[in-house]
Every structure is written in structure tokens, then in C-alpha cells.
């Protein structure tokens, strides 16, 4: 059982970390601006689901493999960079929607695609696993019982903080994006900006070191 003071301090730190500019919240920002609030929420849920994987990776010791093995780290890193470049290509070739109804139809249809996109985006960033490996154990203690259970509980708290902050980002960015979606030219530039951001994120991930 985690003490209340530790829960509050850990949750506060997690909120600050979620607010810090990074690939995941930028990803939510751009997807929400492009496709709306509902799409943004699906991406957020996907990202949070990815965090479940990272939490269990720390719990069972898999994250330590990425910390020790350059091959494992680089394999996941390059897969993530390639996926981001694919998303950039999709953004650059996307066409402006001709009407609000067309946009609404496109927004509602690929919920599972957006959810999967969030999962892949998160799981193919090995730095998240390394971060969890360094961060979560600082708040566990064998004196409080099962360290594995504590790690899972901390991962759940981090996911809650991420869900709240990223959800807020999705709401506000979708509101701004709705204004831009009224203009075909603005949509074109938004797609180009999104593609450029994805390329930048891909390069950032490709150049990342353990």
C-alpha cells in the first residue's frame, strides 16, 4: 500500500512531466488539431495503453534489457522513427476536406486506427521504458510489501496524470483546429506543419542515445 503523501507527490511530479513538451503531447496536439477532439482522445487512450506496456516492462525486468542492450534499444528506436516518417508522409499527401460533413465522417471512422497509432507511437519509444526504469523504482520500497505491485500502482497513477493532461491538450487544440478546418488553405498548411513535426520527431528519436 502506497502512503498518501507519496501518492500525492508522485502524482504531482507526473502531472509536471506530462506538461513538459515532448513527442507524445506534441503528437496529441497535432492529431487533435487535424481531426478533432474525439480523434485526440483516441490517440490519448492509445498512448496511455502504451504506458501499460512500459510499466510491465519495468515490473518484469524487460526495460533493463533495453538499458543493457544497444541492439534492442536501436531496433525499437528505428522502428519508431520509421513509423513517424510514415505518418509524416500520410500528412503531406492528405487533401483538405471539402465540407464539415466529410471531415466529421473521416474523424469518426478510424477510431481503432488512431488508438493503435497512439499505442505504436508510445511503445516504439524505448526512452519511455528507460525513463520508467529510472523513475518508478525511486518511489518503491521493499518495506511496503510487493515491489511489483507498487510499480504497477505507480504506473497507473502516471497513466492517470497523462490522461488528464493529454486530454486537456486534445480539447484545447481541437477547438483551435476547428477554426482552421473551415479553410482549405489552412487545412493544407496544417497538414504540412503536422508532417514537418513528425519528421522532426523522427529525427529526434533516431538520434536518441541510451
N, C-alpha and C positions, 0 to 999 in steps of 0.2 A: 504494500500500500504506500503510495507516494504521499508525503506530508503536504498540507495545503500551501505552506509558504514556498515549497519547491515547485509545486504545480503552477502557482501564480507567477513566480519569477521565470520559469521555463516558458510559460505561455507568453509573457511579455516580451521576452527575447525573440521568440518565434515570430511574433507579430512584427517586430522591428526588422527581422531578417526577410520576412515576406514583403515588406515595404521597400526594401533595398532594391535598386534597379538590377535586374538580372534577366537571363534568357527567358525564363518561364513567365514572369509578369509582362515582359515586352510581348511575348507570344500571345498572351491573353488580350492585351491591349489591341494588337493589330487584328486579330481574328474577330474580336467584338466590334471593332470599327467597320470591318468589311461586311460581316454577316449578321450583326445584331446581338442583342443581349442573350437570347436563348442559345445561339451558337456559342457565345462566350462562356456560358455556364457549362455546356457540354465539354468544352475544352478544359475548363477548370476541374470538372469532375474527373476527366481523364488524367490530368496532372496529379491530382490527389490520389488516384488509384495507383499511379506510378510510384508515389511515395510509400505505398504499402509494400511494394516490391523492395524498395531500398531499406525499409525498416526490417523486413525479414532477412535481407541480405546481411545486415549487421548482426541480427539475432543469431543466425546460423553460421556466421563467420565468413560468408561469401564475399562481403565487402573487403575483408582483409586480403583476399586473393587479388583483387584489383589494385590494392595498395602495394602488393609484393610483386605482381607480375606485370611487366611492361607490355607483354603481348596481349594479355586480356584487356588491359586498360586501353591500349591503342585500337584494338579491334572494335570495342564498343564506341570509342571516340569517333572513329572513321565512319562507322555505320550511322551515328548521329549526324555527323557533318554531311554525309551523302543525303540523308533524309531531308535535312534543312535545305540543301540545294535543290532537291526535287520540289519542295514546297515553294521555293523561290521561282522556279520555272513555271509552276502552276499559276502563281500570282502574276507573273509577267504576261502570260498568254491569256489570262482571264479577260472577258469582254464586259463592258458596262451593261448592267441590267436595263432593259428598256422601260420597265414600269415597276411600280411598287408591288403589284401582284406577282410579277415574275421574281422579284427579289424575295418576296415572302415565301414563294414556293421553293426557291433554291435554299433559303435559310432553314426551312422546316425539314427538308428531305434528308440531309446527310448527318443526322444526329449521331448515328453509330460511327460514321467516318470521323467526325470531329472529336468524339470521345476517344476513338482509337488513336487519333492524331496526338491528343494530349498525353496518352499513355506512352506512345513511342517517343515523343519529344522528351519526356521525363526519364524513361528507362535507358535511353541511349546517351545519357549524360553521366559518365562514370564519376564526375566530380561530385555529384549529389551523393553517391554511395560513400565516397571518401569523406565528404563533409559529415554525413551521418555517423561514420565510423569514428570521427574525431569529436563530434559534438555530443551525441547521445550518452556515451559512457561517462561523461563528466557529471551526469545527474543521476547515475545509478550507484547503488551500494549493496554489497552482499549482506550487510547487516539488516537490510529491509526485506530480505527474502529473495525470491527468484529474480535474478538479473534479467533473464529473458523476458519475463512478464513486465518488468519495469521498462525495458527497452520498447516493447510493443505499446505500452501505455504512453510513453513519451512520443513515440511516432504518431499515435493517434492525436495527441494534443497538437503536435506540429501540423498535422493534416487539417485540424480544425482551424488553426490560425491562418493557414494557407487558403482554406476555403472561404473564410470571411474576407480576407484582404483581396484575394484574386476575384472573388465575387463582386466586391465593390468596384474594382477596376473594370470588370466586364460591364457593370451597369453604367458607369460614367462614360466610358469610351464608346459604348453602343449609342448613348444619347447624342454624342458629338458626331458619330459616324452616320446617324440617321439624317443629319443635316446635309452631310456630304453626298449621301446616296441620291439626293434629289437632282444632282448634276452629273451628267455623263462624263464631263471633263474631270470633275472632282473624283469620280469613281476611278477613272483611268490613272490619275496621279496617285490615288490611294493604293491601287494595286501595285504600281511601280514602287511606291515607298515601302510597301509590305515586302515585295521581292528583294529590295535592297537591304532591308533589315534582316531578312532571312539569310542572305549571303553573308552579311556581317556576323551574324550569329554562328553560321557555319565556319567561317574563318576563325572566330574566337574559340570555338570548340576544337577545331583542327589543330590550333596552336597551343592548346592547353597541355600542361605538364602535370604529372602526378604530384 
